Structure formats: C-alpha cells, structure tokens
C-alpha cells in the first residue's frame, strides 16, 4: 500500500507518500480501506520527533480513520466486508489501509461522508473524556474552553451545550461567530482582551467551575485565578510551554482546586473501547439528526499533506483539517 512516511524528523517537507507494508490483522481487528483521515497537533509533534507513538502502534501518522472494511480478523463478529466505519487509532491513519479493533470501530451514519466521519473521533472523544470522565461537568455549571474554535474546542462546545452548561470560550476575533453558532454564550478575544479580567467580570468574581486548556504554562496562573471554589482545570496540551517558573499555590488549597492532566493516545485499549462506546451511546442520535456535527475547516487531497501540515501550523483553521486519501 501507499502511506505518508516521515523521511526524517523535522519540517513538513519531510512527509512523502511512499510504499509501506499493509497492516497484518490480529484476531479481533478489521482492515479498513481508508478514504479519509484528519490532522491533529500530535501529528505535528510526532513529525518533529517530539511525540513517539505508543509501544506497538504504527509509526505512520494519523489518529483517526474513515473508510470501508475489506478484511476481518479470525475472531471478528461485529463487522462484515463492505461495512463503512470510522474510529480512533493509535497510528496509521495517513495510509491507504489501516487496522482497528472491532470494538473501536463505529458505523458511519448514512447522512455522513467519509470526510465528516474522519473529523469526529479524536476531538469528540477527547472532549467527552475531558468534560465528563475527568472534570465531571454538571448541568448549569460554567465552563471555560480555551481555543474554542479548535477541533476539540468545537466538539466540547457542542457536548457541553447538550447538558445545558454555561459555555465561555477564548478565540481570535475571526473565529468568534463559529463558537457562538455552536452554542457558546460568550467569546473572549484572547488577543485583545485579558481573559482573567473578563471571567471575573462575567462571573461577578465567582470564577468558572471547569476550564479546558491546551496552553498550560502561559495560562496556568490566570487559569488558577479564574476558577471557582471546587473548580477543575483539565490540561490537554502544552502549546504555551511545559514549565511554570513562578506560581502562587495558595489558591489551589484555598479554593480546593483539582488540576487534571490527560492524554488519550497512551490509554489502554480497554479504556479507549469503553470511552468510544459510551460516547457513541451519548452522541449517535445527535449526529443522525444533525444536532452534533464535526466542524471541518478544509479538506486536502493527501498528495498535499505537506501543505495541510503547514496550514495547521499557521493556526488559521477553525475546526478540523481533513485528508482525503486515494
């Protein structure tokens, strides 16, 4: 098969479509002819040599796939040849064929294209896990989502709206409308406004119950200051740095705060299966009716994978960047 390979760690120019061995199936896996995959920040880090795949995972980039089942492991009972499926994988998505455990695969709804399906798994599962399994967000609580127009951000807005949370987000001015359309109550322009001051004003000094954050170090103290009593901060990435050189810890004790860090890719298969199945039980009807939707910024032919990576690096996208695979 053909796959996008990393010739050497570094810039996007090192991504090339080359020949690679078609995956061999274990007993409970299915082989999928991939029609679409999607970009994630983890792909950029792995391409740079900063985020190695988990032990046993494919070295090929790509954490989500959508396509057709073309082969079955000997113990597979849930699927048949020709079924259209999508799902989260630990690697291997940037390829003509990829394998996935039968319990991680989800049937593509009839009203959904391969490109739309490929834009769901990583961001919606990450958002669902962060909001419900980690932060334990409750109806009517106030939630602050940083990078609200990102893939995870747009998914989190929709999920939080479903349980009638009060949603505040940060985003650049050009991306405010998409966040408001999805269900955010207020959008803060992080470039021209101080989100800590805005949160204090909007909550009458009480703070928010939950913060979903991807910046880490650069926002850490402001996040601590912006949380309410018994507030929860969930850290999902380190885009603003990994080291905080000075922080006042007193508010963590005084406000009984919880600080939770998580990555999804390194979780056990059993954990990912439980998360996938619980999420789809929660969300499937909403995807069928169009109440939930993957937000797609752009679709690139996979021959333009270098351009797609550079586009993500420029931070211009609102929603997912999808690769169409031929």
C-alpha positions in Angstrom: 0.0 0.0 0.0 1.0 3.7 -0.1 1.4 5.7 3.1 2.7 9.1 4.2 6.1 8.5 5.7 8.4 10.7 7.7 11.8 10.7 5.8 13.4 12.4 8.8 12.2 14.3 11.8 11.6 18.0 11.2 9.5 20.2 8.9 6.5 19.3 6.8 8.8 18.9 3.7 9.9 15.6 5.2 6.5 14.0 4.6 6.4 11.8 1.5 4.0 9.3 0.1 5.9 6.0 -0.3 5.3 2.3 -0.3 4.7 0.6 3.1 3.6 -2.9 4.2 -0.2 -3.4 4.5 -1.0 -4.0 8.2 -1.4 -7.6 9.4 -4.5 -8.2 11.4 -4.8 -9.7 14.9 -7.8 -11.8 15.8 -10.2 -9.0 16.8 -9.1 -6.4 14.2 -10.6 -5.3 10.9 -8.7 -3.9 7.9 -10.1 -0.6 6.6 -9.6 0.9 3.2 -9.1 4.4 4.3 -10.9 7.1 2.4 -10.3 10.0 4.8 -8.2 10.8 7.9 -7.7 14.1 9.8 -4.8 16.1 11.2 -4.1 16.6 14.9 -1.5 18.5 16.8 0.0 15.2 17.8 0.9 14.6 14.2 3.0 17.7 14.0 4.8 16.8 17.2 5.4 13.2 16.0 6.7 14.5 12.7 9.2 16.7 14.6 10.3 13.7 16.7 8.8 15.0 19.9 5.9 12.6 20.3 6.8 8.9 19.6 3.9 6.5 19.1 2.9 4.1 21.9 4.7 0.8 22.0 3.3 -1.5 19.3 1.5 1.3 17.4 2.1 2.0 13.7 4.8 4.6 13.1 2.7 6.1 10.4 0.9 9.4 11.3 -2.9 9.6 11.7 -5.1 9.0 14.7 -8.5 8.7 13.1 -9.8 6.9 10.0 -13.0 6.6 8.0 -13.4 4.0 5.2 -14.7 0.6 4.3 -14.0 -2.8 5.9 -12.0 -5.0 3.4 -10.7 -7.8 5.7 -11.6 -9.4 9.1 -9.6 -10.9 11.9 -10.5 -14.5 12.6 -12.5 -13.7 15.7 -14.3 -10.6 14.4 -18.1 -10.9 14.8 -19.3 -7.3 14.7 -18.5 -6.3 11.1 -18.6 -7.7 7.6 -16.8 -6.9 4.4 -18.1 -3.6 2.9 -19.2 -2.0 6.1 -18.5 1.7 6.3 -16.8 2.6 9.6 -14.8 5.2 11.4 -12.8 5.4 14.6 -9.8 6.3 16.7 -6.5 4.5 16.1 -3.1 4.8 17.8 -1.4 5.5 14.5 -1.6 4.5 10.8 -4.3 6.8 9.5 -2.2 8.5 6.8 -2.3 5.4 4.6 -4.5 3.5 2.1 -5.2 0.8 4.6 -5.3 0.8 8.4 -6.4 -1.6 11.1 -8.7 -1.0 14.0 -10.0 -3.2 16.9 -13.6 -4.2 16.1 -14.9 -2.6 19.3 -13.2 0.7 18.5 -14.9 1.0 15.1 -18.2 2.9 14.7 -20.7 2.6 11.8 -20.8 5.7 9.7 -24.3 7.1 9.7 -26.0 7.2 6.3 -26.1 11.0 6.3 -22.4 11.4 6.8 -19.5 11.5 4.3 -16.1 9.8 4.9 -14.6 13.2 5.4 -17.1 14.2 8.0 -16.7 10.9 9.8 -12.9 11.2 9.9 -13.2 14.6 11.6 -15.0 13.1 14.7 -13.0 10.5 16.7 -10.0 12.3 18.2 -11.7 15.6 19.0 -15.1 14.4 20.2 -13.6 11.5 22.3 -11.0 13.9 23.8 -13.7 16.4 24.6 -16.1 13.9 26.0 -13.4 12.3 28.2 -12.2 15.7 29.5 -15.7 17.1 30.3 -17.4 14.0 31.8 -14.8 11.4 32.9 -12.2 13.9 34.1 -13.9 17.2 35.0 -17.3 15.7 35.8 -19.0 18.7 34.3 -22.6 19.1 35.6 -25.7 20.8 34.0 -25.8 24.6 34.7 -22.1 24.7 35.6 -19.9 27.3 33.9 -17.2 26.1 31.6 -14.3 28.0 30.0 -12.9 26.4 26.8 -9.6 27.8 25.6 -9.0 27.6 21.8 -12.8 27.3 21.3 -12.5 27.2 17.5 -10.1 24.2 17.5 -11.2 20.7 16.8 -11.5 19.7 20.4 -12.9 23.2 21.3 -15.8 23.0 18.7 -16.6 19.4 19.9 -16.6 20.5 23.6 -18.9 23.4 22.9 -21.5 21.0 21.4 -21.2 18.4 24.1 -21.4 20.9 26.9 -24.4 22.6 25.3 -26.2 19.3 25.3 -26.2 19.2 29.1 -27.0 22.9 29.3 -23.7 24.1 30.7 -22.9 27.8 30.6 -20.2 28.0 28.0 -17.5 30.7 27.7 -14.6 30.4 25.2 -11.5 32.1 24.1 -10.7 32.5 20.4 -9.3 35.0 18.0 -11.8 37.6 16.6 -12.2 36.0 13.2 -13.4 32.7 14.9 -16.0 34.1 17.3 -19.0 33.5 15.1 -18.4 29.8 14.7 -18.1 29.4 18.5 -21.4 31.3 19.1 -23.2 29.4 16.4 -22.2 26.1 18.1 -23.6 27.2 21.5 -21.0 29.4 23.3 -22.6 32.1 25.4 -19.7 34.5 25.3 -16.5 34.6 23.3 -13.4 36.4 24.6 -10.8 37.6 22.1 -7.6 36.4 23.7 -5.5 38.7 21.6 -7.2 42.0 22.7 -8.8 41.0 26.0 -7.4 39.7 29.3 -9.5 36.5 29.8 -8.9 36.6 33.6 -10.4 40.0 33.9 -13.3 39.1 31.6 -14.1 35.9 33.5 -14.0 37.9 36.8 -16.5 40.4 35.3 -18.8 37.8 33.7 -19.0 35.7 36.8 -19.2 38.5 39.3 -15.9 37.4 40.7 -17.0 33.9 41.4 -15.0 32.2 38.6 -15.8 29.2 36.4 -16.4 25.6 37.5 -14.3 24.0 34.8 -11.5 25.1 32.4 -10.5 23.1 29.4 -6.9 24.2 28.5 -4.3 23.5 25.8 -1.9 26.2 26.6 -0.6 25.0 30.0 2.3 27.2 31.3 1.4 30.5 29.7 -2.2 30.4 31.1 -1.5 28.5 34.3 -1.7 31.3 36.9 -4.6 33.0 35.1 -6.5 29.7 35.0 -6.0 29.2 38.7 -7.2 32.7 39.4 -10.3 32.2 37.1 -11.6 29.0 38.8 -14.3 29.0 41.3 -14.4 27.1 44.7 -14.0 23.4 43.9 -13.0 24.3 40.3 -11.4 21.8 38.0 -8.7 22.5 35.4 -8.1 19.9 32.7 -4.8 20.2 30.8 -4.8 18.5 27.4 -1.7 20.0 25.7 1.4 22.2 26.2 1.1 24.7 23.4 2.1 27.6 25.7 5.0 25.7 27.4 5.6 23.0 29.9 7.4 24.9 32.7 5.9 27.4 35.1 8.7 29.3 36.8 6.6 31.1 39.4 3.1 30.3 40.6 1.0 31.1 43.7 -0.1 27.7 45.0 -2.2 29.2 47.8 -5.4 29.5 45.7 -5.2 25.8 44.8 -5.6 25.0 48.5 -8.0 27.8 49.4 -10.3 27.1 46.5 -9.9 23.3 46.8 -9.0 23.1 43.1 -8.3 20.0 41.1 -5.7 20.0 38.3 -6.0 17.1 35.9 -3.7 16.2 33.0 -4.5 13.7 30.4 -3.6 12.3 27.0 -5.8 9.8 25.2 -3.4 8.1 22.9 -1.5 6.3 25.6 -4.6 5.0 27.4 -5.2 1.2 27.4 -7.3 -0.4 24.7 -10.0 -1.3 27.2 -10.2 2.3 28.4 -10.5 3.5 24.8 -13.2 0.9 23.9 -15.3 1.9 27.0 -14.9 5.6 26.1 -15.8 5.1 22.5 -18.9 3.0 23.2 -20.1 5.4 26.0 -19.6 8.4 23.8 -21.4 6.9 20.8 -24.3 5.9 23.0 -24.5 9.6 24.2 -23.9 11.2 20.8 -25.1 8.9 18.0 -28.7 10.2 17.8 -27.4 13.8 17.7 -25.1 13.1 14.8 -28.0 11.4 12.9 -30.3 14.4 13.4 -27.5 16.9 12.7 -27.6 18.4 16.2 -24.0 17.4 16.6 -21.6 18.0 13.6 -17.9 17.8 13.0 -16.6 21.3 12.2 -14.4 21.0 9.1 -12.2 23.9 8.1 -10.7 22.3 5.0 -10.2 19.1 3.1 -6.9 18.4 1.4 -6.0 15.7 -1.1 -3.4 13.6 0.7 -0.8 14.4 -2.0 -0.9 17.9 -0.4 -0.1 16.6 3.1 2.8 19.0 3.4 0.6 22.0 2.7 -2.0 20.7 5.2 0.6 20.5 7.9 1.9 24.0 7.2 -1.7 25.2 7.3 -2.3 23.7 10.8 1.0 25.2 11.9 -0.2 28.7 10.9 -3.2 28.4 13.3 -5.6 29.7 10.7 -8.0 26.8 10.8 -11.3 26.8 12.6 -12.2 23.2 13.1 -10.7 20.1 11.6 -8.3 19.7 8.7 -9.1 16.5 6.8 -7.0 14.5 4.3 -8.8 12.7 1.5 -7.0 9.5 0.6 -7.0 8.0 -2.8 
